[in-house]
């Protein structure tokens, strides 16, 4: 999973024409964080990761065998 996420971020950043520094500035994180994400760092703050993904227009979708039941009970949930 870590390499998959790293590859997704790297691919989207390059396709967006952004440098690591530009992405970092837009996401409000340090350039080192972008480097670490693209190189498969295993532990990062979730809010920083979400900010990077948001800038790259990447959405996270949660999968679970109980997802349908959850959405019935919490119809306003955005997952």
C-alpha positions as CSV (number, residue, x, y, z in Angstrom):
1,X,0.0,0.0,0.0
2,X,2.8,2.5,0.9
3,X,4.4,2.2,-2.6
4,X,1.0,2.4,-4.2
5,X,0.2,5.7,-2.5
6,X,3.7,7.0,-3.2
7,X,3.3,6.2,-6.9
8,X,-0.2,7.8,-7.0
9,X,1.1,11.0,-5.4
10,X,4.1,11.2,-7.7
11,X,2.1,10.5,-10.8
12,X,-0.5,13.1,-10.0
13,X,2.0,15.7,-9.1
14,X,4.0,15.3,-12.3
15,X,0.8,15.2,-14.4
16,X,-0.3,18.4,-12.7
17,X,3.0,20.0,-13.7
18,X,4.0,20.8,-10.1
19,X,7.3,20.6,-8.5
20,X,7.6,19.2,-5.0
21,X,8.1,22.7,-3.6
22,X,5.0,24.0,-5.4
23,X,2.9,21.1,-4.2
24,X,4.2,21.6,-0.7
25,X,3.3,25.3,-0.7
26,X,-0.2,24.7,-2.1
27,X,-0.8,22.0,0.5
28,X,0.7,24.0,3.4
29,X,3.3,21.4,4.2
30,X,7.1,21.2,4.0
31,X,8.9,20.2,0.8
32,X,10.5,17.3,2.8
33,X,7.0,15.9,3.4
34,X,6.3,15.6,-0.3
35,X,9.7,14.0,-0.9
36,X,9.0,11.5,2.0
37,X,5.5,10.7,0.7
38,X,6.8,10.1,-2.8
39,X,9.4,7.8,-1.4
40,X,7.0,5.7,0.7
41,X,7.3,7.1,4.2
42,X,5.1,5.0,6.4
43,X,4.0,7.5,9.0
44,X,2.7,10.9,8.3
45,X,0.1,13.2,9.9
46,X,-3.3,12.4,8.4
47,X,-4.2,16.1,8.0
48,X,-1.1,16.7,6.0
49,X,-1.7,13.8,3.8
50,X,-5.3,14.9,3.2
51,X,-4.1,18.4,2.3
52,X,-1.7,17.0,-0.3
53,X,-4.3,14.7,-1.7
54,X,-6.9,17.6,-1.9
55,X,-4.4,19.8,-3.9
56,X,-4.0,16.9,-6.3
57,X,-7.7,16.2,-6.6
58,X,-7.3,12.7,-5.2
59,X,-10.3,11.4,-3.2
60,X,-10.0,8.7,-0.5
61,X,-12.8,6.0,-0.6
62,X,-13.2,3.7,2.4
63,X,-14.0,0.1,1.6
64,X,-15.6,-2.2,4.2
65,X,-17.9,-5.2,4.1
66,X,-20.2,-3.1,6.3
67,X,-20.1,0.0,4.1
68,X,-23.7,-0.3,2.8
69,X,-25.1,-0.8,6.4
70,X,-23.0,2.2,7.6
71,X,-24.4,4.4,4.8
72,X,-27.9,3.4,5.7
73,X,-27.4,4.4,9.3
74,X,-25.4,7.5,8.5
75,X,-26.7,8.7,5.1
76,X,-24.9,12.1,5.4
77,X,-21.5,10.4,5.7
78,X,-19.1,11.4,3.0
79,X,-17.0,8.3,2.5
